[in-house]
Amino acid sequence: YPVAKTGVVALLKGGKPGPVVALRADMDALPVTERNSLPFASKVKTTFNGQETGVMHACGHDSHVAILMGVAEILVKNRAELKGTIKFIFQPAEEGAPVGEEGGASMMVKEGVLQNPKVEAIFGLHISSVTPLGKLTYKPGGMMAAADTYSIKILGRQAHGSTPWMSIDPIVVSAQIINGLQTIISRQTELTKEAAVITVGRIQSGIRENIIPEEAFFAGTIRTLDTEMQDKIHEKIKLTATKIAESAGAKAEVIIRRGTPVTYNDPALTQKMIPSLQKAAGAANTFEINAITGAEDFAFYQKEISGFFFFVGAMPPDTDPAKVPSHHTPDFMIDEKAFVTGVKAMLNVTVDYMFAKK
């Protein structure tokens, strides 16, 4: 049945009583023009943010769909032996809904994807072009960061560029605030606890070389792996910006928008699922990794129920890790042999979880 505009959910009832388990695959593409000669390279064009661009599966979400379809095909053939019910979730908009619209996992949850029947645990995976083929990686606890955005407008006083003393220069104030934001991470955050990032991605001000403008604007992203740290960093951004602006006679308007929460693997569930991954790839090819400051909206499901998320290595053999095209780039490519590992891993965690329940 449809959900969240273009999402699809399918139910498979096993032949024996047991828990309800959800398996999720995201399926959206990106505004990237594919740059390779593969026979299935995307030729689709669109307009995004006013610019013409190609449309490409530059993050491997099409492979997630392929893997989950393979899992579904095998489980359907063994339906009579299954203990419980499996809910297959094919989710749109993991990369973000169109501007001004709602979408992705948060919308799926709001529209009841984890209800009727009520899901007990959820599993998800992500292909990785930078992890060697055949490897499976995971991390208990905070695995991927919360991703929030902020914007800061500085209101000063305009003046001629030759008489800066008659101005309240919003560009200079912005520069001081930007430096101050970095001290939040380097001097005010306990980085031995978890990693954190504040990045400035945009800055705009002025129209002419000899005019000190009235306003400046900059914006960026905040990445955290701990909820308490997230709250403190938000408050420190507001305090740093407003106080530096006040010290120069300017005003700072700060807006912080919460986005994707921390992708948090339930430690107890993770521990139980490690043997399932090892059966799929071998103990030597299954290992724990450090936290990743990228974000993943699978986290919205994990806020509601216990969940486990892991990575499937798909970097082709004999590839220089330093030169392999990363995700979200025009040259992104994976070795499709990884599909087999992904299917095995997802089957194992699903069936092992269902049969472990009494």
N, C-alpha and C positions, 0 to 999 in steps of 0.2 A: 504494500500500500504506500501511497506517496506521503511525504512529510517535509516540512521546511522548504516549500516551493518545489525544488527539484530533487529532493532526497527520496530514497527508496528503502523500505524495510520489508524483510521477508521472514516468516516464521517456519521453523522446522520442528515438529513435535516428535520426540523419540518414542520408541515402543515401550519404554519403561519409565516409571515416575522418577523425578529428580529435579535439580535446580534449573532455573532459567539463566542462561549465559548469553551475553551479547558479544558479537564480533564486529568490529568497525573497520571500514575502509573509506578514506576520503577519496574524492574523485575529481576535484577541480584542477584546472590548468592555470597558466600564468601569462601575463602580457609580455612575452619574450619571443623574438623571431628566431626560429630554429636554424642552426647553422651547421648542417651536415648533409651528406648525400644519401642517407638511408632511404630505402623505398617507401617507408611509412612516415617520413618527416612531414611535419605539419605545414600545410600551405595556407592555412586560415589567416585572414587579416581582420583586424577590428580597430576601433578607436577607443583609446583609454586615456583618461585625463586630458582629452583634447589632442592627443597625438596618435598617429597611425602606427600600429604595431602588429606583429605576428601573435599567434596564440600557440603556446607550446606546453607540453607536459614536462616542464623543466625541474620538477621536484619529485617525479616518479609516482604521482598519485594514480596514474593509469596502471602501474604495476601492482599497486595495492588492491585495486579492483580485480585484476587478473588473478592474484593470489587468493583473494577471498572467494572468487567464483570457483577456483579449483578446490578450495576447502569445502564449499557448499556441495559441489558435485560428488565428492567422496562421501561426505556425511549423509547425503540423500540416499546413496546406495546402501548405506549401513544403518538406515533409520531404525530398523527393528531392534538393534542392539544398543541404541543410545538411551542414556538415563537422563531424562529431562527434556528441556526445550532450548533451542538455539535461535536467537534473534540476530539476523544479519542486517547490519546497518551500513548503507551506502550513503555517505554524507557529502553534501556540497559545501563550498565556501570555507574550507579550512584556512585558506590564505586570506580570508576576509570577504565580507559581503560588499556589494557596491556602496559607494558613499551615500550615507543617509538611510541605508536599509539594514535590517537585521538578518542574520543568517548563520550558517555554520553550526557547530555543536551546541552552542548556547540556545539557538532557536529549536534545534532538535529536542533538547531537554525540555524546554518550555512547552513544546507541543506533545509531550508525553511519550517520547520514544523509549524511555526506561520503564514505562508502566504498561499494564494490560497485555501480556502478563508482566508483573514486576520483575525486573532484572536483579539478580543477586551479585553478579560480577561481570566485568567487561574486559576484553582483551583487544589490543591493537598493536600494529607494527608500522615501521617506516623503513623503506629501502634506503641504503646509504652508498653513494657512489665513491665515498672516500674511505670506506671500510673494506678490507680484502674480501673477495668472494668466498662464501662459505662460512664466514664468521657470524656469530650472533652476540650482541652486546646488550647490556641492561644496567640499571642502577636502582637499588632500593632507595626509597625516600624521594627527595626532590631531584628529578632527572633532567627536566628542562625548565627554563626560567619563566616566571611571570613576565609579561610584556605590557607595559603601560606607556602612554605617550604624555608629553607635556608641551605646553606652548607658553611663551612669555612675551608680553608686549611692554616695551619701555616707553613711557611718555615723558618727553623732555621739553626743551624750548628751542625753537629754530633760530638760527642766526647766520650771518655771512661767515664763510669759511675763514676770512681774514681776521675775524674778531671772536674767537672761541670763548672769551671770557664773558661775552654777552649771551652765551647759550647755556643750556643744560644738555650736554651732548649725549644722546641716547646710544650712540655707537660705542663710545668709551665706556659707558655704564654697562652695556651688553657684554663688552669684552671682559670687564671685571667680574661680572656675574658668571660668564662661561668658565673663567678660571676658578671662581669660587665653587662652582658645581663639581669640578674635579677633586677639590679638597674634601668634599663630602665622602667620596669613595676612598681617597688615599689617606685621609687623616681622621675621619669621623666614623668610619664603618669597620667593624671587626671582621676582616676578610678571612681570618682563620676559621670563622664559623661557616660562611658561605660566600660565594662570589657575588659581585654586584657590578652593574655597569650603568653609567649615565653618558649618553652620546648626544651631541648636537648634530642634527642632520640637515637643518635649514637655517639660514640667516638672511634677512632682507632689511635694507634700509637705504634711504636716500635716493635722489634722482639726478644730482649734478655734482661735479667735483668740488665746486666752491660754495656749496650750501650744506651747512650742518642741519640735518633734518630734525623734525619734531618727534618722530617715532622710530623705533626699531623693533623688529620682531625676530624671534628665533624659536625653534622647536626641535624636539628629539625624542628619543626612546629611553625608557628605564627598564633594566632587567634585574630581577632579584629571584632568589631561590628559597627565601624564607619570608613568611607572612609578616612577622614582627619587624624584620628588617625593611620590608617593603613599606610599611606604614611610616617608619622613622625616616626613611629616605624621602618620602613624599613631603613630610613636614619640614625637613631640612632644606629641600629645594625651595619651598615657599618662603621660609625664613631667610635663606641666603639671598634670594632675589629681591625681596622687599626691603631688607635692611641695607644692602649695597645701594639700591636705588635711592632710598631715603637719604643715605649719607651724601649723595650728590645733588639732592634736591629734586630728584626725579621720582616717578611712580612706576611700580611694576605690577602688571596684571598677570597673575599666574593661573593657568588652567591645567589640571592633571586629570587624565582620563584613564580609568582602570580598563585593561584589556583582558588578555588571556591569563588565567591564573597559573600557578606552578603545576607542572605535570608531575604528580606525586604518586609514585608506585608504592602501594601498601607494602611495608616491609615483610609482614608475615606471609602475604600472598606471593610476593616475589621469591621468598625463600622456598616456598612450596613448588614454584614453577621452574626453578633452575634445573632440576633433573629433567623436566620436559624439554627444555631447550637443548640440554646436553644429548638427549636421545636423538634429536634432529640433526645436530651439527658435530657432535663429539665433544667430550669434556675439554679437550685442548683448544677447541674453536669457540668456546663459550666463555665469556669473561665480563667482569664488571668494568665500567668505564667511569670517568669523571663526569660531573654534571655538565650540561650543555647550556649556553646562554641563549640559544635559539628557543623559540616558543612553539607550542603545539596545542591546538584547542581540544584535543582529547582530554585535556585537564578539566573541562566542564563536566564530563561524565564522571571523572574521578572525584569531583566535589560532592557528587550525589551518592556514589556507590564505590565499592572496592574495585580497583582496576590495575592492570599490568600492561606496560608499554615497553616494546623492545625494538632494536634495530637489526636489520638483515644486511650483511655485507654484500655488495654487488660490484666492487671495483674489479675490472677485468684483470686477469693474471698478466704478469710482465709489464704492468703499468707503473710508471714513476709516480709515487704518491705526491711528490712535490708539484707535478704537472697535471694531475688528473683534474678534469673540469668539475667544479663543485656544483651543488644544487643552485637553481635559479640563474643559470648561465646558458648562453645559446648553444654551447657545445656539450651540455650535460648528456651523459650516456651511461647505461648500466649493462652488466652482463646478465642476460636473461636466465642463465643457469641458476641465478639466485632465487628464481620463482620456486624451484623445487625445495630449497631450504626453507623458504618462507611458508610454503604450504605444509611441510612436515612440522615446522615449529608451531604454527597456529593450530593444526590438528592435535598435536600432543598436549598443548596447554588446555585446549578445550575438553578433550576426552578425559585427560587425567584429572582435571578439576571436577568434572561431572561424576566420575566414578569414585572419587575420594569422598564425596559427600554421602553421609549415611542416611 
